[in-house]
C-alpha cells in the first residue's frame, strides 16, 4: 500500500509553495488567454450566425446572403487590390533606398539615409497629415500644380491613388531597418569572387546579392501585404473604401440605421483574419525550410560598388535625390508651418513676417466682424498644443495608456519566456509560447472589435462589469494594446534570453539562490537592455496609435491620434479652434521629436556595446580635460 510522504514540517508535498505557485500561475494564464483572446473572438464569429431578420427570427445565413448580394465584396476587393499594389510599389522603393545607401557608392548617402528613415519617427495619422498638407485640394504642391496647369483636378489626391502613394513611402520603414541589416551582413568575398570571374556589377547584384536577400524580402513582402490589407488611417483620411474603415463604421451603427451592422462588421473581421492566418502560415512554413549561404571562413565587410556607366550613375543619383525630396518635403513643410500663424497655415502660404510659437504655447483671442458689421471677440480661440485642453488631455491619456500597456506586455512576456526556457522541450512551454503568439494570427481590428462588442455589457467573465462604459473603456484600450503587442515582445525578448549562459544559473543555484532570486539577480540584469528597448518601441507605436483608438470611439477614450484627426474637422467652427491646422503641424513635430528620441535611445545609445561606451566616455573625459587645461592656461596668462 502506497503511503503519503510528508515533509519534515508535517506538510504534504502537494501543498508545497512551488506547486501552489504553478497551479495559480496556470489558472491565471488560462483565465487571461481564454477571456481576453479566445472567447471575445469566438463571440464575434458566432455573432455572424445568430443574426435575426426583421421578424426577429434567427437566420444563420442571412448575413452571408446579404454579403454576396450587396456591396460588401467591394470592400474586400479594394483591400486586396491595395495590398497587391503595395507589395509591388513598396518593394521597388524599399529595395531602391537600401541599395542606394548601402550597396552603391552614391554621393551624400548618409544624408539620403536620414531622409529615407524619416518614416520611422512619424507614421499613421501624423504621416498622412503631412502628405495631405502637401497634396490635398488646398495643399501646397497642389496649388503650385494648379498655377502651372490650371485644368488639373484639385481633388487628385484622394481615393486609391492617394492611399497607394502615401502608404508606399510609409511602409518602407521595415526595409530601412531589416533589409539594411541583411545587406550589411553579406560577405564581400563572394561579391569580389564574382567580379574576379568577369561578372558585371549588375549581374553580381542579381546573381549574388539578391539571392541572399530573398528570405528577408519574402518576410517583408508578406508583412507589407498584411499591412495593406489591414490599412486604417490612410484609407479613412483619404477617402478609400477598404475593410477596416467599414468595420469601424459598422461598429458604430445600429439596426435602425441599416441591416445587420454588427454581424456584417464581424464577417469582415473574420475575412481579414482568414487572410492573415493563411499568409502567416505560408511565411512560417517558408522560414522553417531554412536558407543557407556558403561564405568564406574570414568574412569581409561589404564595400560599396561604384556605378561605372556614367549615364547610369547620373540617373541613379537623380533617382536617389528625387526619393529624398519626396520623403523630406512633408517633414520640412510641417516643421516650417508649425511656426506660422493660423492664417498662413490655412492658406498654405509661407509668410516670413509671421513667425510665431502660438501653435505650441499660449493662447490668443480672435476678433472677427459679424454680419451686422459689429466687431466681436472670441476669447482663447487660438491656442497651442500645450495650452489646449483637448490636445493636452489626449497627450496625457495616450502617454498613460501606452506606458501601462507597453510595461504590461514586457512583464507578461519576461515571466513567460523565463518559464519557457526553464521547461525547454516540454509541451507546456510550447503551449505557452503558442498562446502568446496567437494575437499575430488575427488582425488588430478583429481583436479590438471583439473587445468592444463582447465587453459592452455586464460580462460574467470580468465580474459583471461593463468595460466599454464611460471611463472603463480606458481599461479596455490598455488590454487591447497589451494583447496586440505580446507577439512582438515575445520574439524580441526570447532572442535576448538566448544570450544567458546556463552556467550562470547553475552557479547561482549551487550558491543556494532560489529560482526567484536567480531570476531577479542574474537573468533580469542581462536581458534588461532588450526589455527596455522593447518597451520603448512598443510605447513609441502605441503613443501615436490610431486604428485601435478609432475602433473604441468614446469621448472618455479619445487618444492623441484621435484628437489630431478631429482638429481640422472642428477648425473655424463658430469662430473657435481657429489654428487647428497649425496645431496639428505642431503636434506632428512633437510626435517626431518623441519618436526620434526613443529611437536614438534604442538604436543609438542602447545599441552600443560596453567597449564602445567606455571608449566614448574616455573621449569625453579627454575632451573636458583639454578644455579645462586650456582654460587654466588662459587664467594664468
N, C-alpha and C positions, 0 to 999 in steps of 0.2 A: 504493500500500500504506500503510495507516494505521500510524503509529508511536506507541509508548507514550511519553507525555510524562512526564518526570521533573522533580522539584523540584530547586532549586539544590543541595540537600544530597545528591542522588542517590537519594532515596526516591521511589517511585511515588506518584501522587496517591491511589490507592485504599488506601494504607496510612497516610494522614494521621490524626492522633488524633481529629479531629472525626467522621470516618466510622466509626472503630472504636467511639467512644462511642455513636453512633447504633445500630450493629449490636448492641452489648452491651445497650443500653437496650431495643431492640426485642425481643431474645431473652428478656431478663429479664421484661419486661412480659407477653409471650406465655406464659411459663412460669407466672407468678403467676396470670394470668387463667384459663388453662386448668386449672391444677392446683387452684386454690382457689375457683373459681366454677363452671366448666362441668363438669369431669369428675366431682366429687362428686355434683352434681345429676343428671347423666346416669346415674350408678351407681344412684341412688335410683330413677330412672324405670325402668331395665332390671330392677331387683330385683322389680318388680311381675310381670313376665312370666317370671321364672326361678324362681318358687316351685315347690317339689316336694310331691307328695302323700305319703300315708302310706307308699306303697311305694317312695318315693324317686325317682319319675319326674317329670320336669319337665312342668308343666301351665300353659301361658301364661295361660289364662283362669280358673284356679282361684280366684284372689283376687277377681276381678271377680264371679264367680258367688257367692262367699261374701259379698261386699259386698251384692249385690242381695237375697240370701236372708236375710241376718242383720239385726242391729240397727244396723249401721254407718250407714245413711242417716239414722237419728235424730240422730246427732251432727252431720251436715251440716245437717239441718233446724234443729236447736237453734241452731247458729251463725248461720245465715241469719236465723232469727226474731229473735235478739238484735240482729243488725246492722240489720235493718229498723226495729225498735222504737227502737234508739238514734238512728237518723237523725232520727226524729220528736222524741223527748224532748230530745236534745242540742241540736238546732236551736232548739226552743222556749225552753229555759233559756238557751242561749248567746246568742241574739238578745236575749232579755229583759235579761240582765245588761249587755250592751253599750248597749242603748237607755236603760236606766235610769241608767247612769253617764255616758254620752257625749252622748245626744241630748235627753232630757227633763231638765227642771230639778227634780231630786229632792234634798231636803234630806239633807245628810250623804253626798253622792255619793263624796267622797274616801275616807271610811271604808268605805262599801259596796264600792268598787273593791278596796280591800285585802283585804276578806273574800272577794270573788269570785275573787281571784287566788291564794288560798292553795294551790290545787291545783298551782300552778307549783313550789312548794317541797317538796311531798311527793306521791308517786304510787306506783303499783304496790302492793307488799306493805304499805308504810307507810300508804298511804291506806286500803286495805281493812282493815288493823288498826284504824284509827281508827273506821271505821263498825261493825266487829264489836264494838268496845269499848262502843259505844252501843246497838246493836240486836240482838245475838245473844241466845240464850236466857237468858244471865246478864248481859245488858247493862244499862247504867244506865237508858236510856229504856224498855227492855222491862220492867224492874222497876217503874218508875212506872206504866206502862200496865197491868200485872197488878194493881197496887194499886187502880187506878180501875175496871178491867174484869177481874174475876177469871176469867172464862171465856175470855179471849183465849188464842190459841195461842202459847206461848212460842217455838216454832220458826218463827215467821212470817218471820223474816229469814234465809231460805235459798233456794237454788234460783234460778229465773229472776227472780222479783221482786226479790230482794236484789241480784243481779248488775246488773239494769237500773237500779235505784235508785242503786247505788254508781257505776256507770260513767257514768250521766247527768251527775253532778256532777264526776266525774273528767275527763271528756273535753271540758269547756267551756273548758279552758285555751287551746286553739287559737283559740277565738272571742275570748277575752280579749286575745289578742295580735294576731291578724291582722285580725279583723273590726273591732276597735277602731281599728287603723290605717286601715282602709278608710273607716270612718265619719268619722274625723277629716280625711280628705282630701277630703270633699265640699265643693263650692263653695257657700257660704251664699247667694251671689247668686241661685242657681237656686231655693233654698228661699224666699227673700224675694220673688222674682218671682211664684212660685205663690201665696204668701199675698196679694200685692197684687192678684192676679186673682180673689180671693174664695174660694180653696180653703181648706177647713177643715184644722186641724192633722193629723188622722189621714189625710185624703185626700192631703195633701202627703207624709206618711210612706210611704203605699202607692204613690203615683204618681210621686214624685220621688226620694225617698231609697232605697227598697228596690231599684228597678231598677239603681241604681249599685252596689249591694252584691251583685248576683246572681253575678258571676264569682267573688268571694271565697266566697260561700255555696256555690256549686257545688263548688268545690275542697274546702271544709270538709266538705261532705256526703259526697263520695267517700272522703275520708280517715277520716271517722267510720265509714262502712260497713266499710272495711277493718279499722279498729281493733276493731269489734265482731266481725267475722268471725274475727280472729286473737287474740281475747282469751285471756289465760292466767291471770294471777294471781287476778282476781276469780272466775272460774268454779272454779278449783282450790280456793280457800279457802272459797268459799260453797256448794260442792256443786252445780255445774251441769254437765251432761254435754255439753260442746261439743268441737270438733275438737282444739284444741291440747292440753288436758289428756289426751285419749285418745291422742294421738300420743306424748306423753311416757310414758304408762303402758305402751303397747305397746312402746316402745323399750327399756324395762327388762324386758320379758317374754321368754320363751323358748318354743320349740316344745313343750317338755314341759308348759308351762302352758296353752297354747291354740294354735289353728291359725293359721299364717301371721302371727305377730305383727309381724315386721319388714316384710313385704310390705304388710300392712294399714296400718301406720303410713306407709309410703311412698305408698300410694294416697291416703290422707287428705291428705298433704302436697302431692301433685300437684293434688288437687282445690282446695286453698287457693290454690295457685299460679295455676291457671286463672282462678279468680275475681279474683285480684289483677291479673293481666295484662289481663283484659278491662276492669276498672274503670279502671286507669291509662291504657289505650289510649283509652278514652272521654274521660277527663279531658284527656289530651294533645291529642286532636282538638278538644275544646271550647275549649281555651286558644289553639290555633293559629288558630281562626276570627277571633279579635280582637274586642274590645269597646270601643266608643268612646262618649264622653260630651261633649256640647257645653257648654262653660263660658265664662264671661266672660273678657275679657283680664286683668282685675285680680281675682285670686282672693281671696275673703274667707273669714276663719276662721269655722267653724260656731259659731253662737250657740245655746245650749241653749234648747229650746222649753218654755214653761210650759203645763201642762195646765189649760185654762180651766174645764172642768167640775169643780165641787167634789167630786162623788161619785167621778168617775174619778180625780181627783188623790189622794183618800184611799185608794182601792183600790190605786192604783199604789204609794203609799208602803208600805201594808201588805204587798203582794206583794214589794216590794224588800227589806223587812226580814225577812220570813219566809225568803226565799232566803239572806239574810245569816246568819241563825241556823243554817240547815241547813249552810252552808259552815263557819261558825266553831265550832260546838259540838264537833265531833271534835277540832279543834286545841286549843281551850281545855281540854277534858277530859283529853286526853292530856298536855298540859303540866302541869296541876294534879296528876294522879295519878302522874306521874313522880316527884313529891316525897313520895309516901305510902309507908308501909311495906307489906310483902308481904301482910299480912292484909287491909288496907283495899283494896288493888288487886284482890285475888282476889274479895273480897266486893262490889266496886264500890260501896263506901260511903265517902264523904268524911269523914275524921276530922281536925278542926282541930288536935288534940293530937298527931298522928302524922306531923309533917313530918320528912323525912329526905333525905339525899343518897346513901343506900346504893345506890339504883338506878343512880347514876352512878359513885361512887367507893367503894373499900374493900370489905371482906368482914366477915361476921358468922357466928357459929356458930348452929345451930338445935337447940334442945332439944325433945324430944318424949317421950311416955310409951309404952312398949311394951305389948304385950298382957298381959305378966306383971306390969304395974304399975310396973316399974322405969323410971327416967328415963335416957334416952340422949342423946348429943350427936353431931350430925353437923357436923363442922368445915367452915367455909367454904361451907356450903350456901346462904348468901345472899351474893350478890356483885353489884357494879356493872358497868356496861358496860365501863369502862376497867380493871376488875380481874378480869374473867372471861376465861379463856384462849380460849374459843371465839369470843366476840364480838370481842375484840382481834385474834385471828387472822383473822376474817372481814373486819374493817375494813382490816387491813394488806393482805390479799390483794386485796380489791376495789380498794383505793386504787392498788396497783401495777399490776394488770391494766388498770384503767380509764385510768390515766395513760399507760401504754405504748401501748394501743390508740388512744386519742384523739390522741396525738402522732404515731403511725404514719400514721393516716388523714390528718392535716393535712400531713405531709411528702410523702406519696404524691400528694395532690391538688395541693399547691402546685407540685411539679415537673411534674405532668401538665398543669395549667392553663397554666403558662408555655410548655410545648411546644405546647399547643392554640392559644394566641394567636400564637406565632411561626409557626404553619402555618395561618393563617386561610384559609378557603375551600378547604382541601385535604382529600381523602378520609381521609387518615391521622389528621387531627385529629378528624374526625367519628367514626372508628373508636375512638380512644382515649376520647373522651367517652362514647360508647355503652357501652363496656366498663365504665367506672366507674359508669354508671347502671344496669347490669344487675342488681345486687342489689335495686333498687327493684321489679323485676318479680316478685320472689319473696318469700313470707312469711319472716319471721325463723326460724320453726320449721322450715321446709324446709331452709334453709341450715345450721342447727345440727344437725338430724337427719342431713343428708347428711354433714357433717363427722364426726359421731360414728360412723356406720356405715362410711364409706369409709376413715377413718384408724385404725380399730380393728383393726390388723393390720400386718404388715410390708409397707408400701406402697413400691413401687419409686420412686414419684414424690418421696418425701421420704427417699430413700437407705435404704430398708428399715427405717425407724423406725416404731414404733407410737406415734402421737401421743396415743392415748387411754389409754396405760399409765401409771399412777401419776402422778408429778409432771408428765409430759409433757402431761397434759390442760390444764395452765395455758397452755401454748403454743397449744393448740387453741382455748382460750377467747379468747386475745388475737387470733388470726387471725379467729375468728368476729366478735368485737367490731369489728375493723378493717373487715372486708368489709361489715358491716351499716351502718356509719357513713360509708362512702365517698360514696354519692349525696348525702346532706345536706351533707357538707363540700364536695363539688364545686359544688353550686348556690350556696352562700353565698360561697365563696372566688372562684368565677368572677365573681360580681357585683362583688367588690372589685377585680378586675383591670381592669374597665371604667373605673375611676377613674384609671388610669395614663395620662398623656399620652404619646403616641408620640414627641413631640418630645424628651422627656427621654431616651428610649432612643437616639434619633438623635444627640443631643448627646454622650452617653457614648461612643457608637461613634466619633464624629468625634474625640474626645479620645484614641482608641486603646485604650479599655477593651474587654476580651474579653467574650464573652457571659456567662460565669460571673461576672465582676466586676460587670457591669451588673446582673445579676440580684440579687447579694448587696448591692450598694451603692445601687442605685436603686429597683428594683422591690420587693424584700422589705420595706424600711422603710415603704413606702406601704401595703402590704396587711397588714403585721404586726398592727395592731389587730384586723382582721377575722379573721385566722388565730387569734389568741389567743382571740377571742370564740367561734369555732367549737370550739376545743379545750376551753374552759370548759364550753360547753353539752353537748358530747359526754361529757366527764368526768362532768358532773352526772347525765346519764342513765345512763351505764354503772356509776357507783358504786353505785346502788341497783337495778340491773337484776336481774330475777327470771327472766324467761322463758328466756333462754339458759342461765342457771345451772341451772335445773331440767332442761333437756334434757341437759346434760352431767353429770348427777348422779354425783359422785365425791367421796370424802372428801378427796382432795388438791385438789379444785377447789371446795370449799364457800365460796361468796361470802357477803358480808354479808347480802344479802337472804335467802339460803337459811338462814343462821343464825337470822335473825329469825323466819322462818316455822316453824322447828322448835322455837323456845323454849317455846311453850305446850304442845306435844306432850310435852315432857320434864318439864314443871313438876310438882314434888312426887313424882316417881318415886323410890322408895327414899329418901324424905326428902332428896332432892338438888334443887338448882336451884329453891329454894322461891319466889324472887321473879322468875321468868321473865316474868310479865306486866308487872311494874313495870319490869324491864329492857328489855322490848320497847317500853314507852312512852318510856323514856329514849332508846332507840335511834332512835325516830321523831323525837323532839325534836332529837337530834343531826343526823339527816338534814335536817330542816327548816333548822337553822342553817347547815349546809354549803351546801345548795342556795340558801338565801336570800342568803348572802354572795356566791356565784358569780353569781347573777342581778343582784345590786346592782352588782358589778364590771363586768358585761357591759352591762346596760341602764341602769345609773345612771351610774357614773363613765365607763365606756367609751363611752357614747353622747354624751357632751358633746363639742362641737367645741372647737377651740383657743381661740376667743374667749371662750367660756363658762368654760373652765378658767382662763384668765388673769384673767377678771373675779372668779371665786371666790377665786383666790389673792390678788388685791388686797383683797377684802373681809376675808379672814383677816388680812392684814397690818395693815389699818386697825384691825381689832378688837383685835389684840395691842398695837398702838401706843397705842390708847386705854386699855387695861388697864395697860400699863406706865407710861403718862403719869400716870394716876390714882394708881398705886402710888407713883410718885416724889413726887407732891404730898403723899400721906399720910405718907411718910417725912420730908419737910421739915417738915410740920406737927408 
